[in-house]
């Protein structure tokens, strides 16, 4: 017979998990726009607060630039020193943009203005607000419940715990920043190893389906949206299944943060019963509601402080290189033998588009907007499936506590881009 205590744990799990699922995973239509409630909430805050939102973003960048020097961690190692200084560069760029003091190239709609309005402000609102509702996803047993049910799929194919399926879905329906927020939180709790966290951060944390619509619109692919969406989904996770089996991910440290971890129990029978038991254990041991919310909000705000100045600096440098230097033309020659061998129309243009994706994932779509349909389709898939880019997702990964270096991230981007080209091209020829 269930006690009052067990009923309360069951109610906590069911009620709070339902709130989390609704906020992160259930698209609803508001004013003609279909998206998840969390995205609608961010839009509402942005519309309601008006002119205060850019000021808020500037203050977050200011705090993020100052924080490493305030905590005296800015010179901990070479990478930290570099990014601490880059955050100061990001602050300078944001101040010039906000007060409209900067040179004309900085306020160009495709340069600083694009970064500030399309990336910095949405991420600056999404991460802290998402962190509040993240408590409902990770704090009361939902990840443990789902984890047991999909364990037999996740572990053999992607070498990650079953609970990582929640990260993957959160990224696709929400945002890579939300997926990384979940990953970082679970990693710090000792429920992912370094290797598992790195696989999830570089293999599942894609741009959202909402942003994929923007890419599809730019490329004129909305008439075949379902074909494009499902091809991108399949290619992305096939690429991840391959990259986990090759270096550098295959050789990463398989230990937990801080030494001791809470590995997922391997279940071989009575899956539903074990899923429920694990969920109840988590619900019973959950911290007080407001303590949990505050802890998540604080983590989310600190992460936003770390991400925003990095987006402004690293993203701006990447966009400047793409616009004003031949760096990505040169890099395109690396991919040209692949696009040529795959018989893609406009092979050199496709190669350059593949290379420029490391700067900002939206740039490849702009580059091939007038190309042949097969080329547009393939590059549209590759720009999402490669996952990593310097204007936002790489700074986001580096803002987590997952110990993975910039060279490794860039090498994984290269691997993913090559594999995505090889997988997407025959699919495009078959379907189009």
Buried (B, 14 or more C-beta within 10 A) or exposed (E): EEEEEEEEBBEBBBEBBEBBBBBBBEBEEEEEEEBBBBBBBBBEBBEEEEEEBBEBBBBBBBBBBBBBEEEEEBEEEEEBBEBBBBBBBBBBBBBBBBEEEBEEEBBBEBBBBBBBBBBBBBBBBBBBBBBBBBBBBBBBBBBBBBBBBBBBEBBEEBBBBBBBBBBBBBBBBBBBBBBBBBBBBBBBBBBBBBBBBBBBBBBBBBBBBBBBBBBBEBBBBEEBBEBBBEBBBBBBBBBBBBBBEEEBBEEBEEEBBEEEBEEBEEBEEEBEEBBBBBBBEBBBEBEEEEEBBBBBBEBBBBBBBBBBBBBBBBBBBBBBBBBEEEBBBEBBEBBBEBBEEBEBBBBBBBBBBBBBBBBBBBBBBBBBEEBBBBBBBBBBBBBBBBBBBBBBBBBBBBBBEBEBEBEBBBBBBBBBBBBBBBBBBEBBBEEE
